[in-house]
């Protein structure tokens, strides 16, 4: 029943997507048809079908409906409830259902926003048509080669899991396995599995909205700032979730994989990072176009590229063309995704080329030494960064495709390129928001940064006095503290001026200032988060200590000023897994730091054990213990000390949450006293 109802839901959504596409293009050409009543029915069909498809998939997972092939091969009766629920997006077919649900939700939100209050909106009608076209593709995948509701015709030997499934559920003879295989061991080893992928998908799919409006603007020749004004909040919303998803992914890797890291330039990590870089560039250049009417062509290219990179990311994750800790499935969907990516690129860039003359009429840059000039430099650095990551990610694939050799592009390449680009981006991040538009004289810029420069130099000098000599650490402290100083000083000076002008307290002046321009100050909070994250990276990377130690039972080994003692082995049965671990006591200078239990988790569907580290987070840093092997007499631990690594998570989540300020801050009532303009 779940299979039949779920597949019918996919078909309903598919018909709705087709209706949105056809009616959207008609409404775009005939404004009198761009009405809520004309477009509402297919939008509701798409949205309702997508919700129902996910509902029946989750219902099947939670009720152990192993007649469905996807459920039989990605869940089991012993899988904990949380991970049964999360199995809805653990593999290819389920992740496409999630993608379709998020896309349908954004489509409904765009319809509700632009057609519930007015009619005759050609630009929004065209955007809905493009979103319908994208929906048509993804629900077409679900109805064909990526069917999440295919039924099981033959179980594997032993009756666990499905060996052969049918294309569609209606009218097929079902032979349900007695139990399911269970989720991939890595996908049921931490609760972040339930949070990281959906958060990332909201960011991924959310970039469809600015893409749809950009293509619609090109089609109707509405190449001014109207499409930017309509998509700014949508882009910011998607960027916010994409940022949060990337940070959650880093935290998941750090907490689950037991290798002590959070970012390895893995191809699938890169696949999420590339659209983030391009979307960040678009957010900045959109401000310039809205304020000065410049960078029109640049913005169209950035939006098209960001959306194309989300499709590329899905291709890399789900096609099986790469070997990655994040790549959990292989299927024939790869050619379909690659074909769709080519259609997106050729179609959108071809339309852009056809409208090039109209777009090229925007004003030119007055001077490089201006806020626009710094924003342009910032965008160039971000796009070069994205191109570098793209090159390093795809180069091995091209080499393998066109020759018999296999090559790898490792961390040294990415680090060598990323480190100088990151320092330059931090400098641009500090100078750009306080530089005047049109022309920024050296005297004005220096007046605004002289105290932040002194603060940054003082912080760097303090680091030297404390004994730190690593040049990358010192340069990181200099640039990150400079950004923090610029933001703090700018807020202090502007709020003080406002306080004096209006005769109000410093707190009220600061609140009025930040609420008066929530988008600007939301951006500054985000910059603050990125600078804090950068400090966490430079401290934890350059001051970390690591060792692999073997300890006999009852013995103590010294590490990084800590005394590590192996007390005893333990083992226990937990839902869905068998756990073996070690009781470890850590002391420092005779005082107990803590008791830890690094462990190995053994899942029934996995022959190898999955290490789960024990992490102790304190203000000075993280003590990280990962179990490599154990017996009653001896334990082998890989142990790390990461100073101030918590700054990475604080800074990353602060950057992601900055968008909340832009959405929720209410502008203050206008005062009869003229308020000073922000910089």
C-alpha positions in Angstrom: 0.0 0.0 0.0 2.8 2.5 0.9 4.5 1.7 -2.5 1.3 2.3 -4.5 0.3 5.4 -2.7 3.8 6.8 -2.7 4.3 6.2 -6.4 0.9 7.7 -7.2 2.0 10.8 -5.2 5.1 11.1 -7.3 2.9 11.0 -10.4 0.6 13.7 -9.0 3.6 15.9 -8.3 5.0 15.1 -11.8 1.7 16.2 -13.4 1.7 19.3 -11.2 5.3 20.2 -12.3 4.2 19.8 -16.0 1.2 22.1 -15.4 3.4 24.7 -13.7 5.8 24.7 -16.6 3.2 25.0 -19.3 1.0 27.5 -17.5 3.9 29.5 -16.3 5.3 30.0 -19.8 1.8 30.9 -21.0 1.3 33.4 -18.2 4.7 34.9 -18.9 3.6 35.7 -22.4 0.1 36.6 -21.5 0.0 38.8 -18.3 -3.8 38.5 -18.0 -3.3 34.8 -17.2 -0.6 35.4 -14.6 -3.1 34.9 -11.8 -3.3 33.0 -8.6 -6.3 31.0 -9.9 -4.6 30.0 -13.2 -1.3 28.9 -11.5 -2.6 27.7 -8.2 -3.9 24.2 -9.1 -0.6 22.8 -10.5 1.4 24.4 -7.7 -0.9 22.7 -5.1 -0.6 19.4 -7.0 3.2 19.6 -7.0 3.4 20.6 -3.3 0.8 18.1 -2.2 2.3 15.3 -4.2 5.8 16.0 -2.9 4.6 16.0 0.7 2.7 12.8 0.2 5.6 11.0 -1.4 7.9 11.8 1.5 5.1 10.9 4.0 4.6 7.4 2.5 8.3 6.8 2.3 8.8 7.7 5.9 5.7 5.7 6.9 7.2 2.7 5.2 10.5 3.2 7.0 8.9 3.6 10.4 6.6 0.6 9.9 9.4 -1.7 8.4 7.6 -2.1 5.1 10.3 -4.3 3.5 8.1 -4.9 0.4 9.7 -1.6 -0.9 13.2 -2.2 -2.2 14.6 1.1 -1.0 13.5 0.3 2.6 14.7 -3.3 2.5 18.2 -2.1 1.5 18.5 1.0 3.7 16.8 0.1 7.0 16.1 -2.8 9.2 13.8 -3.8 12.1 16.7 -3.1 14.6 17.6 0.3 13.3 16.9 3.0 15.9 13.8 5.1 15.2 15.8 8.3 14.6 18.0 6.6 12.0 15.0 4.9 10.4 13.6 8.4 9.8 16.9 9.7 8.6 17.2 6.7 6.1 14.6 8.6 4.1 17.5 10.5 2.6 20.4 8.1 3.3 20.6 6.8 -0.3 20.0 7.9 -3.8 16.3 7.4 -4.3 15.4 8.9 -0.9 17.6 11.9 -1.3 15.9 12.7 -4.6 12.5 12.6 -2.8 13.9 15.0 -0.2 15.2 17.2 -3.0 11.8 17.2 -4.7 10.0 18.0 -1.4 12.3 21.0 -0.8 12.0 22.2 -4.4 8.2 21.9 -4.2 8.2 23.9 -0.9 10.2 26.7 -2.5 7.9 26.6 -5.5 4.8 27.0 -3.3 6.5 29.8 -1.3 7.3 31.7 -4.5 3.7 31.3 -5.7 2.3 32.3 -2.3 4.6 35.4 -2.1 4.0 36.8 -5.6 0.5 35.7 -6.6 -1.6 35.8 -3.5 -1.7 39.6 -3.5 -1.4 40.6 -7.1 -1.9 39.3 -10.7 -0.2 40.0 -14.0 3.3 39.4 -12.8 5.2 38.1 -15.9 8.6 37.9 -14.1 7.3 35.7 -11.3 5.3 33.6 -13.8 8.4 32.9 -15.7 10.3 32.0 -12.5 7.6 29.5 -11.6 7.8 28.0 -15.1 11.6 27.5 -14.7 11.0 26.0 -11.2 8.3 23.8 -12.7 10.8 22.6 -15.4 13.4 21.7 -12.8 10.7 19.9 -10.7 9.6 18.1 -13.8 13.1 16.7 -14.2 13.5 15.5 -10.6 10.0 14.0 -10.3 10.6 12.4 -13.7 13.7 10.7 -12.1 11.5 9.4 -9.3 9.0 8.1 -11.7 11.6 6.2 -13.7 15.2 5.4 -13.1 15.3 6.6 -9.4 12.0 5.2 -8.2 12.0 5.1 -4.3 8.8 3.0 -4.3 10.0 0.1 -6.5 8.8 -3.1 -4.9 10.9 -6.1 -4.0 10.5 -9.2 -6.2 13.3 -11.3 -4.8 15.1 -11.2 -1.5 18.7 -11.9 -1.0 19.8 -15.3 0.3 18.7 -15.5 3.9 15.7 -13.2 3.3 17.6 -10.0 4.4 17.4 -7.2 1.9 16.2 -7.1 -1.7 18.1 -8.5 -4.6 15.6 -7.6 -7.4 13.0 -4.9 -7.6 10.2 -4.0 -10.0 10.1 -0.6 -11.8 6.7 0.3 -10.5 4.6 -0.9 -7.6 1.2 -1.1 -9.3 0.1 -4.7 -10.1 3.4 -6.3 -9.3 3.7 -9.5 -7.2 5.5 -8.5 -4.0 7.9 -10.8 -2.2 8.9 -9.0 1.0 12.2 -9.9 2.7 11.9 -10.9 6.3 14.2 -8.0 7.4 16.1 -5.2 5.9 19.9 -4.7 5.4 20.0 -1.6 7.5 21.6 1.8 6.8 25.2 2.3 6.0 27.1 2.1 9.3 28.5 5.7 9.0 24.9 6.9 8.6 23.6 5.5 11.9 26.6 6.4 14.0 25.6 10.0 15.0 22.4 12.0 15.3 23.8 14.7 13.0 22.8 12.4 10.1 19.2 13.5 10.8 20.2 17.2 10.5 23.2 17.7 8.2 21.8 16.5 4.8 18.4 18.2 5.1 20.1 21.5 6.1 22.5 21.2 3.1 19.6 20.4 0.7 17.6 23.5 1.7 20.7 25.5 0.8 21.3 23.6 -2.4 17.7 23.7 -3.6 17.1 27.2 -2.5 19.6 28.4 -5.1 17.0 27.4 -7.7 14.9 30.5 -6.8 17.5 33.2 -7.8 18.3 31.0 -10.9 14.7 30.9 -11.9 14.2 34.6 -11.5 17.4 35.4 -13.4 16.4 33.2 -16.4 12.9 34.7 -16.3 14.4 38.2 -16.3 16.5 37.3 -19.3 13.4 35.8 -21.1 11.2 38.9 -20.5 14.1 41.3 -20.9 13.6 42.7 -17.4 17.3 43.1 -16.8 17.2 45.8 -14.2 17.3 45.3 -10.4 13.7 44.0 -10.1 14.8 40.4 -10.2 17.5 41.0 -7.7 15.1 42.8 -5.3 12.8 39.8 -5.5 15.5 37.2 -4.9 17.7 38.8 -2.3 15.9 37.3 0.7 15.6 33.9 -1.0 19.3 33.8 -1.8 20.2 34.9 1.7 17.9 32.1 3.1 19.6 29.5 0.9 23.1 30.8 1.7 22.3 30.6 5.4 21.3 27.0 5.2 24.1 26.1 2.9 26.6 27.6 5.4 24.9 25.8 8.3 24.9 22.5 6.4 28.6 22.8 5.6 29.5 23.5 9.2 27.3 20.7 10.4 29.1 18.4 8.0 32.4 19.4 9.3 31.2 18.8 12.9 29.8 15.4 11.8 33.1 14.4 10.3 35.0 15.5 13.4 32.6 13.7 15.8 32.0 10.5 13.8 35.0 9.5 11.6 37.6 9.4 14.4 40.4 10.9 12.3 40.5 14.2 14.2 39.7 16.4 11.2 36.7 18.3 10.0 37.7 19.1 6.3 39.8 16.9 4.0 39.0 18.5 0.6 37.0 15.4 -0.2 35.3 15.7 -3.6 31.8 15.8 -2.0 32.9 18.3 0.6 34.2 20.4 -2.4 30.8 19.9 -4.1 29.1 21.8 -1.3 31.8 24.4 -0.9 31.9 25.5 -4.6 28.2 26.7 -4.8 28.8 28.4 -1.4 31.7 30.4 -2.8 29.8 31.5 -5.9 26.6 32.3 -3.9 28.7 34.4 -1.5 30.1 36.3 -4.5 26.6 36.8 -5.8 25.3 38.2 -2.5 28.1 40.8 -2.5 27.8 41.8 -6.2 24.0 42.0 -5.8 24.5 44.8 -3.3 26.6 46.8 -5.8 24.0 46.3 -8.6 21.2 47.4 -6.3 23.1 50.5 -5.1 24.9 51.5 -8.3 23.4 49.5 -11.1 26.7 47.8 -11.9 27.9 44.2 -12.3 24.7 43.1 -14.1 26.4 40.6 -16.4 28.4 39.3 -13.5 25.3 38.6 -11.4 23.6 36.6 -14.1 26.7 34.5 -14.6 27.1 33.9 -10.9 23.5 32.8 -10.4 23.7 30.4 -13.3 27.0 29.0 -12.1 25.8 28.6 -8.5 22.8 26.6 -9.6 24.8 24.5 -12.1 27.3 23.7 -9.3 24.4 22.3 -7.1 23.6 19.9 -10.0 27.3 19.0 -10.3 27.4 18.4 -6.6 24.5 16.0 -6.8 26.2 14.2 -9.7 29.4 13.8 -7.8 27.6 12.5 -4.7 25.1 10.2 -6.3 26.6 9.0 -9.6 29.3 6.7 -8.2 32.0 8.4 -10.4 34.1 9.1 -7.3 35.2 7.2 -4.3 34.3 9.2 -1.2 33.4 8.7 2.4 30.3 10.8 1.5 29.3 8.8 -1.6 26.9 6.2 -0.4 25.3 5.0 -3.6 26.0 4.2 -7.2 23.4 4.0 -10.0 22.6 4.8 -13.6 21.4 8.2 -12.6 24.9 9.7 -13.4 24.3 10.1 -17.1 20.9 11.6 -16.5 22.3 14.2 -14.0 25.2 15.0 -16.4 22.8 15.5 -19.3 20.6 17.8 -17.2 23.7 19.8 -16.2 24.7 20.2 -19.8 21.1 21.4 -20.7 21.2 23.9 -17.8 24.6 25.3 -18.9 23.9 25.4 -22.6 20.3 26.7 -22.3 21.0 29.4 -19.7 24.3 30.6 -21.0 22.9 30.6 -24.6 20.0 32.8 -23.4 22.5 35.0 -21.5 24.5 35.4 -24.7 21.4 36.3 -26.7 20.6 39.1 -24.2 24.2 40.3 -23.8 23.7 43.6 -25.5 20.8 44.6 -23.2 22.8 43.5 -20.1 26.0 45.3 -21.1 24.4 48.7 -20.7 25.1 49.0 -17.0 27.4 51.8 -15.6 31.1 51.3 -15.4 33.3 51.3 -12.3 34.3 54.9 -11.3 37.5 53.8 -9.6 39.1 50.7 -8.3 39.7 52.4 -4.9 36.1 52.3 -3.9 33.7 50.0 -2.2 32.6 48.7 -5.6 36.2 48.1 -6.4 36.8 46.1 -3.2 33.6 44.1 -3.8 34.8 43.3 -7.3 38.1 42.2 -6.0 36.3 40.1 -3.4 34.2 38.5 -6.1 37.2 37.7 -8.3 39.0 36.1 -5.3 35.8 34.0 -4.5 35.4 32.9 -8.2 39.1 32.1 -8.5 38.8 30.1 -5.3 35.8 28.2 -6.7 37.6 27.5 -10.0 40.6 26.2 -8.1 38.4 23.8 -6.1 36.6 22.8 -9.3 39.9 22.1 -11.1 41.3 20.0 -8.2 38.0 18.0 -7.9 37.4 17.2 -11.6 41.0 16.9 -12.8 41.4 13.2 -11.7 38.0 12.4 -13.3 39.1 13.9 -16.7 42.5 12.1 -16.5 40.8 8.8 -15.8 38.2 9.3 -18.5 40.7 10.1 -21.3 43.5 7.8 -20.3 44.3 4.6 -18.6 46.1 6.3 -15.7 44.7 7.3 -12.3 45.8 10.4 -10.5 44.9 12.0 -7.2 44.8 15.7 -6.2 45.4 15.7 -2.5 45.3 18.2 0.4 48.7 19.8 -0.4 47.4 21.2 -3.7 44.2 22.6 -2.1 46.0 24.0 0.9 48.7 25.7 -1.1 46.1 27.5 -3.2 43.5 28.1 -0.5 45.7 29.6 2.2 46.8 32.8 0.3 43.3 33.3 -1.2 41.8 33.0 2.3 44.1 35.7 3.7 43.4 38.0 0.8 39.6 37.4 1.3 39.9 38.4 5.0 41.6 41.6 4.0 38.9 42.4 1.5 36.3 41.5 4.0 37.7 44.0 6.4 38.2 46.9 4.0 35.2 46.6 1.7 32.2 47.4 4.0 33.9 50.6 5.4 35.2 51.9 2.1 33.0 54.7 0.5 31.2 54.2 -2.8 32.5 55.8 -6.0 35.9 56.9 -4.8 37.6 56.0 -1.5 40.6 58.2 -0.7 43.5 56.8 1.2 42.9 59.3 4.0 39.3 58.3 4.6 40.0 54.6 4.5 43.0 55.0 6.9 40.9 57.0 9.3 38.4 54.1 9.4 40.9 51.3 9.8 43.8 52.9 11.8 42.5 51.7 15.1 41.6 48.2 13.9 45.1 48.0 12.3 46.7 48.9 15.7 44.5 46.4 17.5 45.5 43.6 15.0 49.2 44.5 15.3 48.9 44.4 19.1 47.3 41.0 19.0 50.0 39.7 16.7 52.7 41.1 18.9 51.1 39.5 22.0 51.1 36.2 20.1 54.9 36.6 19.5 55.5 37.5 23.2 53.7 34.3 24.1 56.2 32.3 22.1 54.3 31.7 18.9 56.6 31.9 15.8 54.6 30.1 13.1 54.2 32.6 10.2 50.8 31.2 9.2 49.5 31.5 12.7 50.7 35.1 13.1 49.3 36.1 9.7 46.0 34.5 10.5 45.8 36.3 13.9 46.7 39.6 12.1 44.1 39.3 9.4 41.3 37.8 11.5 41.7 40.3 14.4 41.8 43.1 11.8 38.4 42.0 10.5 37.0 41.7 14.0 38.5 45.1 14.9 37.0 46.8 11.8 33.5 45.5 12.5 33.7 46.4 16.2 35.2 49.8 15.7 32.7 50.7 12.9 29.8 49.7 15.2 31.3 51.7 18.1 32.0 54.9 16.2 28.7 54.9 14.3 26.6 54.1 17.4 28.5 56.8 19.4 27.7 59.4 16.7 24.1 58.4 16.6 23.9 58.5 20.4 25.2 62.0 20.5 22.9 63.2 17.7 19.7 61.7 19.1 20.5 62.1 22.8 19.9 58.5 23.6 22.0 55.9 25.4 24.7 53.8 23.8 22.6 50.6 23.9 19.6 52.2 22.3 21.7 53.8 19.7 23.4 50.5 18.8 20.0 48.8 18.6 18.5 51.5 16.4 21.6 51.4 14.2 21.6 47.7 13.6 17.8 47.5 13.1 18.0 50.5 10.8 20.0 48.5 8.2 19.5 44.8 9.1 21.0 43.6 5.8 24.2 45.5 6.2 24.7 44.6 9.9 23.6 41.0 9.2 26.5 40.9 6.7 28.8 42.3 9.3 27.8 39.7 11.8 28.5 37.0 9.2 31.9 38.5 8.5 32.5 38.4 12.3 31.7 34.7 12.3 34.0 34.0 9.4 36.8 35.8 11.2 36.2 33.8 14.4 36.2 30.6 12.3 39.5 31.6 10.7 41.0 32.1 14.2 39.8 28.6 15.1 41.4 27.1 12.0 44.8 28.8 12.4 45.0 27.9 16.1 43.9 24.3 15.8 45.9 23.6 12.7 49.2 25.2 13.7 49.2 24.4 17.4 47.7 20.9 17.4 49.5 17.9 18.8 48.9 14.3 17.8 50.3 10.8 18.7 49.5 7.2 18.4 50.1 5.6 21.8 49.9 2.0 23.1 49.0 1.6 26.8 49.0 -1.5 28.8 46.1 -1.9 31.3 46.8 0.2 34.4 49.7 2.0 32.8 50.0 5.8 32.1 51.4 7.6 29.1 52.2 11.3 28.9 50.8 13.4 26.0 50.8 17.2 25.5 51.0 17.8 29.3 48.3 15.2 30.1 48.6 11.8 31.8 46.6 9.2 30.0 45.7 6.0 31.9 44.0 2.8 30.5 41.7 1.5 33.2 39.8 -1.3 31.6 37.9 -2.7 28.5 34.1 -2.7 28.3 31.6 -4.0 25.9 27.8 -3.8 25.6 24.9 -4.4 23.3 23.1 -1.2 22.1 20.1 -0.9 19.7 21.3 -1.9 16.3 25.0 -2.3 17.2 27.6 -3.9 19.5 30.0 -1.6 21.3 33.5 -2.3 22.4 35.5 0.5 24.1 38.1 1.5 26.7 37.7 3.4 30.0 40.4 6.1 29.9 41.3 8.5 32.7 43.1 11.7 31.9 44.9 13.8 34.6 47.0 17.0 34.4 49.4 18.0 37.2 47.8 15.5 39.5 44.2 16.7 39.0 41.6 14.7 37.1 40.7 16.2 33.7 38.0 13.6 32.9 37.0 10.0 32.2 36.6 9.0 28.6 35.2 6.1 26.6 36.4 6.0 23.0 34.8 3.0 21.3 34.4 0.8 18.3 30.8 0.2 17.0 30.0 -3.0 15.2 26.9 -3.0 13.0 25.3 -6.2 11.7 25.5 -5.1 8.1 29.1 -4.1 8.2 32.2 -6.3 8.6 34.4 -3.6 9.9 34.1 -1.6 13.1 33.3 2.1 13.1 35.4 4.2 15.5 33.5 6.8 17.6 36.0 9.2 19.3 35.6 10.6 22.8 35.9 14.4 22.7 36.4 16.7 25.7 35.8 20.3 24.8 37.1 23.0 27.1 37.9 26.7 26.7 41.6 26.0 25.9 40.8 23.4 23.3 39.7 19.8 22.6 41.2 16.6 23.9 40.3 14.0 21.2 40.7 10.3 21.8 40.1 7.8 19.0 40.3 4.0 19.5 42.4 2.1 17.0 42.5 -1.4 18.6 41.9 -2.9 22.0 42.2 -6.1 24.0 42.0 -6.7 27.7 45.7 -6.1 28.1 46.5 -3.2 25.7 44.8 -0.4 24.0 46.1 1.6 21.0 44.8 5.2 20.9 45.2 8.0 18.4 45.1 11.1 20.6 44.9 14.8 19.5 45.1 18.1 21.3 43.4 20.9 19.3 43.7 24.4 20.9 40.6 26.6 20.5 39.0 24.4 17.8 35.6 25.3 19.2 36.1 28.7 17.6 35.4 27.0 14.2 32.0 25.9 15.3 31.1 29.1 17.0 32.2 31.2 14.1 30.6 29.0 11.5 27.2 28.9 13.2 27.4 32.6 13.9 28.0 33.3 10.1 25.0 31.0 9.2 22.8 32.6 11.8 23.6 36.1 10.8 20.9 35.9 8.1 18.3 35.6 10.9 19.0 39.1 11.9 18.3 40.3 8.4 14.9 38.5 8.5 13.8 39.2 12.0 15.1 42.7 12.9 12.4 45.3 12.8 13.3 48.7 11.7 12.9 51.5 14.3 10.3 54.1 13.9 11.5 57.2 12.1 12.7 60.0 14.4 12.0 63.7 13.7 15.7 64.2 14.2 17.7 63.5 11.1 19.9 60.4 11.8 23.4 60.2 10.5 24.0 58.0 7.5 25.9 54.7 8.0 29.2 54.3 6.3 
